[in-house]
Amino acid sequence: MQRFKFLNRKNDQRVQKCFYKCSANHRITKIVREVYLRNDISCGVERCNVCENKNKKKYLDAERNILILDINTIVKYIDFLYECNVDNILIPLTIYEHVRTFNKILHKKLHELCYETEDSNPSSTKRYSVFANKFCKFTYVDENTDLATKQVQEIIKIVIWMKQHNARLKLIVVSNNNFLKDDCLKNDISCFSLYEYVKGLRKGNKKKEALGAINLDTLKMYFEEDMLMEEQHSKEGGVENGQADSNEDTFPIAEAKRMFEPHLEKKEMIQRLRDNLIVKGIFQVICVNKMALVKITDTDEVLIRGSERMNRALHNDVVAVQILEDGGGELSGQEEEDYFEEVISPEEEQHEGGKQQEGELHQGKTHEGGKQQEGELHQGKTHEGETPPKSNARKGKVYGKVVGIISRGRKEYGGVIKAYEKEQNAHRKKILFFKAFNNKVPYIIVKSSMGEELKNKRVIVVIDKWDYNSKYPLGRCLSVLGICDDIETETKLIYNEYNISTKEFSESAYKCLPPNDWAIPEEEYAKRRDFRNVITFSIDPPGCEDIDDALSVRMMEGQNVIEVGVHIADVSYFVKQNSALDLEASKRCTTVYLINQRVEMLPKLLTTDLCSLVEGQDRLTYSCIFTFDANYQVVDINVCKCIIRSNKSFSYEQAQKLIDDGEDSSPTAEALRLLNNIAKHLKEKWLNEGALELRGNSEVLFEFESNDFSKTKNLKPYVSYDTNKLIEAFMLLANRSVARIIYQGFKAASVLRRHPPPKNEHLKELNDYLESINIHDFKYGTSKELSHSINNINLKEDKVLCNILKILITKCMNEAVFISGYSVHNNEMLRHYGLAADIYTFFTSPIRRYADIMVHRVLNHIYGVENLDSKYLDVIYLNKQVALLNEKYRNARFAGRASVEFFSYLYIKKVGNQITNAVITNLKKNGVQIFLPSYSVEGICYLKRKDGFVFDEKRKRFQRIGENDEVLFSLSFYDNIQVHVQVDSSDIKCQSNFVFIKKL
């Protein structure tokens, strides 16, 4: 990108710039370069009469204060600058480049502020300008000057030259640097700290404009240190350096002793990776401070046991791992544990003085005895003094330890602050604990005096560092989202956790849209097949606005065949390749659906109007036209562009009632019945081939009073009709068919959907559970066997068992993922296990999935409608976009689940604590997983040893022991129990608690 254009070559001044470069073989080379100093560098001020600013994309406003920031201000307050509306800022190029060299994340934000103009980011509207001071003869400072002095001199020279260049400019230097402040004073230059400047704005008339939507609590967090210093100076007339910190309480967990091994230096880490002494992978936490998995490749993984060997790595970090021989021996105080996630707070941990946390059951004496389950490690002795065998625990597993962090996966987390209950020092510098929304993140220490203000608030915290002598990472608050349990606040928290952007589309994206009164051009009627006189309808959930599919059906006269059209909104007609709208959609990748709102992948003009296949309107479609014979066998497929006019937009329930109404013989009712028969034939065929039907009554439906999401009226299981399966069958048929076409027609650019087979050990554990309740015909060697096993259990007509089985089998499955044609090396990589399909893609939802738009474009290329952009042939681009599709699609799914959990919590909170029945679906050492048929939700009921519960590992059951050491009862898989459903507002995820009452 060309950012600076030098127009005048007269009166150049040349200087030499030298630096030293270290090569890969550690040879040091001196590099000398000649730099031309110019006298025509643009000042970057809008409508400047002296210089030309033709190449500038952003200009400074000459009528407002122009702020010049030093390096320390940028580093310390970049988050504030990014979020607030304080702008009209000049950044010296030397400072911009210095930031780039030492902090990539910080530089990314600074780059967006200075250069982004086409992004949907609000920072794109701010006025920032980078001034090329290192190329200006009037502002150049000798490279040999020491860094601190050089930065001071550069800013002073820039201000002096800018005043000479344009006397009407109002320039303010923003810095906390006392040396710079002194020099500014000597040169009659205004200089304030950012806190002083913002404080002045808050007193002035432009407070709301300048600070945007940032609330007072957030401002306090950004400038807390400045406020404390101001308070100390006002009370004491100034505090000597270091005095404030000298009286601080030290947190007992973070003592000076070394708790972790130091990480390898970057240079040594690179060399060891080259020598294959260590390996690189993605760190995935299984249980905080206990167990993690490092994914080396799709098939290779390394287990990390215990916090010492996890060595300060965080979830999704890229880490360097050293493989340990024979599991690396025993760990002091660490186990590979089969526990449900149960987080203990740091203060509870301190209070217990290192004892085992409450809720974790010691491996003690059971009344039946028993060996340790395979795959588990155990530290210490059993109740009877026997050390369990170790050989099975390590069979087939590779163990290791983290020796370095290559890159952090994430730094910012949403959650809640919890104060550490301990006397604080006189300066109110309290130690707080932050609990993240993500249970895979450890507690974070936050030093702040705002404990009271942050109580019951959701906040965003960034991790600054994690020293080897601290048990927990150290962080600081960035912003306050709002109070707990508030729908808007919790929704913001979900968006933050799953990295979902809710920002408005950019102006340039909106410019890509057709006008509101757009009508289909006449040439499109001539080029497309016309289905407007064929019976066509859509079937969707009630209230659906973004209708991206419809079905048509007709008997072909004299041919004894049936023509079924699967019509999909032709979104690629409106979203042109490489347009600003296309670029934004490619970043969003999917529409995100929460209970109370949705975040669109495309603007509403397209999603709910021009592309939505609403009834009674002519719409452009990309269609799969299937021809069926009298036996419902597909005899022909034609993919083409069409125009349709939907006769009716049905809900699933409305369409089902029409099918079931034997007295209705209207053409629409007959068409629905015919499609239903074809769909049943297709489903039966696929089930016989091994497709898995795993959708049970595990989904829930919320009813609200007067569409007020704060007033939940009812929570009930979602009712699925045959019409749900009807639509699903034809969408699957279209996706299967299109997948073959794009793979055969243009393999390299195709985007496909792959579902790898599950791991057999997970299904084996499920089989063991089923055998414990006398179900011995559960086979799972192939998808066909598993499909037949599910069908056999369905025949038992036990709806609760069927639902539980489908939920448990779904949990055994691997995740389905997008792949590009480039990455396919054999036919097995194409297979979709769950659908028993040899090849599969997504074609049928382009309004809400970018992958479908990509598939439509490949079809356009194959059929000669429009050539694909060359980037689709770039393996790097395609693989990068596919990886983003997987990330965004996964995050959208998790966000939807989190929203369901939150509104379930609100409903239970509203109706009050309930006593209800539940079924045990899984057992681990510290509790049981349960399914509540009345709510169709799952939960965990923790069972405490102090209440007499002891886990029998061999038989996978709990026993409750009485006062006289007698067995009162046992709890096993599929047992019915009664639980007390409670709400816990202190729980970060706003989930319900389930307390055991009795066995039924």
Beta strands, then each sheet from edge to edge (+ up, - down):
strand 1: 13-22
strand 2: 28-37
strand 3: 65-69
strand 4: 89-92
strand 5: 128-131
strand 6: 170-174
strand 7: 190-192
strand 8: 279-287
strand 9: 291-295
strand 10: 301-305
strand 11: 318-324
strand 12: 399-407
strand 13: 412-419
strand 14: 430-436
strand 15: 444-448
strand 16: 457-465
strand 17: 474-483
strand 18: 529-530
strand 19: 536-540
strand 20: 549-556
strand 21: 561-569
strand 22: 592-593
strand 23: 598-599
strand 24: 618-628
strand 25: 634-645
strand 26: 648-651
strand 27: 700-705
strand 28: 708-717
strand 29: 751-754
strand 30: 817-820
strand 31: 914-924
strand 32: 927-932
strand 33: 937-942
strand 34: 949-952
strand 35: 957-961
strand 36: 967-971
strand 37: 976-983
strand 38: 992-999
sheet 1: 1+ 2-
sheet 2: 5+ 4+ 3+ 6+ 7+
sheet 3: 8+ 9- 10+ 12+ 11- 8+
sheet 4: 13+ 14- 15+ 17+ 16- 13+
sheet 5: 18+ 25+ 24- 21+ 20- 19+ 26+
sheet 6: 22+ 23-
sheet 7: 27+ 28-
sheet 8: 29+ 30-
sheet 9: 33+ 32- 31+ 37- 38+
sheet 10: 34+ 35- 36+
end
